[in-house]
């Protein structure tokens, strides 16, 4: 009888934990979702304003200085961005609430003046800092605070990109590759769903992903073609990561003063934009991705997007890397895929998923991303392309604080940071 009552108490405790996380996740999803909607509208306003007044791009050097000054005035000049979010989940390092308004304003400013950056990476910082603050106010312990931070990451990513499953899995997978934080599954899913529904209530994500009209099914020749593209995307992923890591080091070596760095970086991006003759590489480039999937081919675009993004973020501008990664993968896929015998649009979609996988080291997230962006047709080939890219991209990654604890080649412990 006593054993039965003990089991009942255990079940009641588990039920109480479940109810607690359902409540906390909904609150975080709602709050972060609302802020993400405002962030999305701010980015949209910045892009429209620059489109109506192209001369704004000449303010790029001043924009770089303004962003550096903003972080300096707020005492956050040495902010580590998304890397700090990963440490907060893995090692319970404290996140500062000031990160949220800073990344909010500085990313909008980056897009306004024409820097090459995305928004989802910035959203991870935005959601994580807000949810960490909520966790402190709720007086959660260290372990629960880690789950709260992952909920904020999932909510912000979901609200901005409209991919709730991808967002939830990404929050659990990206911190420590090889070990998923399954305890956070329900909280991340609920916060992600709440956030995307909040975004949809305000008119975001009413269209379904990207249109890929030439997706194909599984057959033997296509398997080899897809694997070959995955190999090439692995090389492209390494190039992208190397550029993102080398650029800030070169800036620091030649321009030790962060203010001068911001000014020079803005000037370099401005000069390149004028040299190219268009603002194709300004902002995230979502509209260009849609054009390429629909049939456009820009052979040099993948290299130029890497260069523009590295020069922008390396100089101290703020924003995310994820959409630039997708842009790069799409541009490369639509160029290299047809050479390998793959349909144009489908190759671009494969390139997007596989390059995202190679740079983030998140294969499960990448498969969900392909499903939510492109649909189920060709999903086995998306999985293959992502798997090959993951395996052959080695231990490189966008985030230097990301830990890879299992070998990509053998079932053994390696425990090393992404390079």
N, C-alpha and C positions, 0 to 999 in steps of 0.2 A: 504493500500500500504506500509506504514511504517513497519507494522507487518510482511509483506511478505519479505521485504528487511532485516529485523532483523533476520528472520529465515534463509535466504540465507547466511547471514554473519556467523551465528552459524554453518551452515553446512560446509561452507568453512573452518572455524576454525577447525572443527572436521576432515575434510579431510586433512588439513595441519598437524595436530597431527598424523594422520595415516601415512602419507608419511614420517614424521620425524622419527617415530618409525620403519618403514620398513627399512629406511636407517641406523639408529643407530644399529638396531638388526643385519642386514647383516654385518656391519663392525665388531661388537663385535663377532659374530659367526665366521667370517673369522679369526680374530686375535687370539681369544681364541682357535679356532679349530686348527690353525697351531701350537700354543704352546702345545696344548694337544697331537698332533701327535708326536712332539719331545719328550714330556714326556713319551708317550706310548713306543716309540722306546728306550728311556733310560731305562725304566723298563724292556723291553724285552732284551736289552743288558745285564743288570745286572743279570737277571735270567739265560741267556745262559752262561755268564761268570762263574757264580757260579756252573752251571751244568758241565762245562768243567773242572773246578778247585774246587772240593768239599772242599779242605783245606781252602778256603777263609772263611768258617764258623767259623774258629778259631779266626777270627778278630772281632767277634761279640762284645766283651767287648770294644775294641778300637773304633769300629764303634759307640757305644753308647756315648763314651767320645767325639768323633769328632763332632757328631751332637749337643750335648749340647754346646760345644765350639763354633760351627758355629753360633748358635743362640745368644750366649753371646757376641761374637765379633760384631755382627750386632745390638746389643741392643734390641733383641727380645726374651730374655730368658723367659719372662713371657707371651709369646704369647698364646692366648686362643684357637687357632686353629679354627675348624668349629664353635664353639660357638660364636666367634667374628663375623663370617659371618652372623649368625642369628640375632645378635644384630644390625648389620649394616643395615639389611633390616627393622627390626621392629622399631629401635630407631635412625636410621641414624648415627650410630657411624662410625667414619672414619676408613677405612681400609688402611693399609700401603702397598705401592707397594713392599717393601722388602719381604713381605710374599711370593710373587710369586717365586722368585729365591730360597728362602730358602726352601720352601716346595718341590720345584722341585728337588733340589740337595739332600736334606736330605731323601726324600722318595726313590730315586734311591739308595742311600747309604744303607738304611735299607734293601732293597731287595737284594742288592749285597752281604751283609754279612750274610743274612739268617734270618732276623727278620720276624716275622709273622705279616703282615700288607697288606692292600689292596691299591688301588690307587684312587678309585672314591671319597672317602671322602677327600683325599688330593686335588683332582681335583676341588672340590667345593671351597677350599681356593684359589687355583691357578686362577680359572676363576673369582671369585669374586673380588680378589685384582686387577687383570688386568682390569676388566670392571669398577671398581670404579675409577681407575686412568684415564681411558678414559673419564668417566663421568665428572671428575674434569676438564680435559682439554677442554671438550665441554662446560664448565661453566653451567652445569645443576643445577636446584634447588634441594632442599633436597628431594622432593617427586620423581622427575624423577631419581635421583641418586639411590633410592631404587629399582626402576624397572631395572635400568642398572645392578645393582648387581645381581638381579635375572636372568637377561639375561646371565650374565657371568657364574653363577652356572649351568644353563641349558645347555649352550654351552659346558662347560668342561665335564659335566657328559655324555652328548650325544656323544661327540667325542670319549671319552674313552670307553664307554660301548656299544655304537651302538644302544641305545634305545631312540630315539628322543621324543616320546610322554611321556614316563616315566620321562625323564629328565625335560621336561617343566612343567609337573604337580607337580613333586617333588619340584621344585624351588618355586612354588606357595603355596604348602601345608605344607612343613616341618617347616616353621618359626613359624606359629601360628595355631595350630591344632584346627579346627572348624571354621576357617575363611580363605577362599581362596582369594588370591590377583588377582581377575579377571581382573583388569586393566592391569595386566602384561601378560595376556594370549597370545595376538598376538605377542608382543615383544619376549616372552620366546619361543614360537613355532618357530618363524622365526629364532631366533639366534640358537636354537637347530637344526633345519633342516639344516641351513647353516653350522654349525659345523660338523654334521655327514656326509654331502656331501663332506666337505673338507677332513675329515678323510678317506672316501671311495676313494677319488681321489688318496690318497697315499697308497692305498692297505689295509686299515684296515676294519674289519667287513664285509669281503666278504662272510663269512658263516653265515647262519641264526640261531642265538640263540643257544639253546641246543636241542639236539634230545631226545624227549620223545616218544618212540614207543608204550607204553602201556597205553596212556591216555584213559580215559573212560568217558562215558556220564552220564547224570543225571538219577538216580533211587533211590528209597527209602532207601535200605540198604546202598548205597554209601553215601547218605546224612548224615546218622548217623556216619558212619566211618570217613567221612571227618570232621565233627564237632568235633569228639573225637580227631582227630589229631590236629585240630586247638586249642583245649584246651591245649593239651600237648605242642604245639609250643608257646603258651602264657607263660607257665611256663618256657620254655627254653629261651624265650626272656627276661624274668625278670632276670634269672640267668646270661645271657650274659651282660645285662646292669649293674647289680650289680657288676660283676667281673670287668668291665671297669671302674667303679667309685671307687671301693674299692682299686684296685691295686695301683694307684698313691698315695692314702692316706697312704697305708702301706709303700710304698717306702719312702715317705717324713718323716714318723714317725721314721723309722729305719735308714735312710740314708739322713739326711737333706741337705748334699752337693749334688747338681745336677750332678756334675762330677762323684762322687762315685756312685750315683744312676745309671747313664748310664753304668758304668763299671760293677757293680754288676748285673744289669738287663741283660746285654749282656752275662755275665757269666752264669746266671741262664738259659737263653734260650739255650745257647750252651750246658750246662750240660744235659738239657732235650732232646735236639736233639740227643746227643750221647747215652743217655739212651734208646730212642725210636729206634735208630739204622738206621734212614733214615731221609731225609730232606722233608718228606711228609708235615710237618706243616710250612715250611719256605715259605716266600713270601705270595702271595694271595691264591694260591691253585686252580686256574681255571682248570688245567689239571686233578686234583684229582676229582673235581666236575663232569667232563665229564665221568671219569671212574666209579664213583658211579652211575650216571644216566644210564650208559650202563650195569650195573649189579653187580658191586663190592659192598660189604658190609663191613664197618669197624666200628663195634659197639662202640668202645671207641673214635672214631674220633671227635665226636661233643664236648665231654668234653675236649679232648686234644687241640682242636683248640681254644676253649675259653681260656684255661690256657696259651697257647703260645701267643695268641694275647694280653691278659691282661698284661702278663709279659713284652712283647715287648713295647707296647705303654705306659704302666704305667711308664716305666723306662726313657722315654724321646725320644725314637725312634719316627720317624714320618711316617705317612702313613694313610690309610683309614681303616674304620671298615666294610664297606659295603660288600666287597667280603668275608672277614672272616665270616660275618653274613650269607651270602648265603651258604658258605661251611658248617657252623655249622648246618643250617637248612636242607641242603641236606643229610648230614651224619646221622642226627637224623631221617629224614623222611624215608630214605632207610632202616633204622633199625626198627623203630617203626611202619611204615606204613604196611608192610606185616603182622605184628603181629595182626593189626586191620583188616586185610583182603583186604588191598589196594594193587594194583600192585606196584612192586618195584620202577621202574623209575618214575612213576606218583606220588607216595608218596614222593619221593625225591624232585620233582618239587613243590609239595604242601608245603613241609617243607621249601623250599627256600623262596617262596612267603610269607608264613604266619609268618616265623621268621623275615623276613625283615619288615613286617608290624608291628609286635609286638615291635620291637626295635626302629623303626622310627616314629611310630604312624601316618603312612600315608596310610590309606586304599585305597584311589583312586589310588595313585601311585603304590601300590602293585598289584592291579588288572591290570593296564596297563603294569606293569613289567612282570606279568605272560603271558599276551597276546603277548608281543614283544619277550619274551625269548622262550616260549613254544608253541605258536600258539593258535588258538581259540578252539580246541577240549578240552572239560572239563572246559571251562572258568567259568561256573556257580559254579562249585565246588571250583575252585581257589578263587572266590569271597567269598564263604561261609567260607572257611578255613581262609582267611584273616580277614573276619569280626569277626569270633569267637576269633581269636588271638588278634585282636585290642581291642575288648570289655573286654576280660579277662586278658589282660596284665596290666590293671590298668593304673596308671599314671607314669609308669617307661619309660625311654627313653635313647637313646644313648647320646643325647645332653642336657646338664643341662640348657642351655639358651632357649630351646624350650618351648613355652607356650602352654598349653592346656586350652582353654577358655570355652569349653562346656563339660559337664559331658558325660562320656561314657555310662551312664545307664539311664539318664533322660534328657529331653530337658531343661536344666537349666545351667546358667552361673557358672563356677567354677574358671576360671582364675588362674591357678597355673602352676609352672614350672615343667618340667619332672624331676622325681626323679632319 
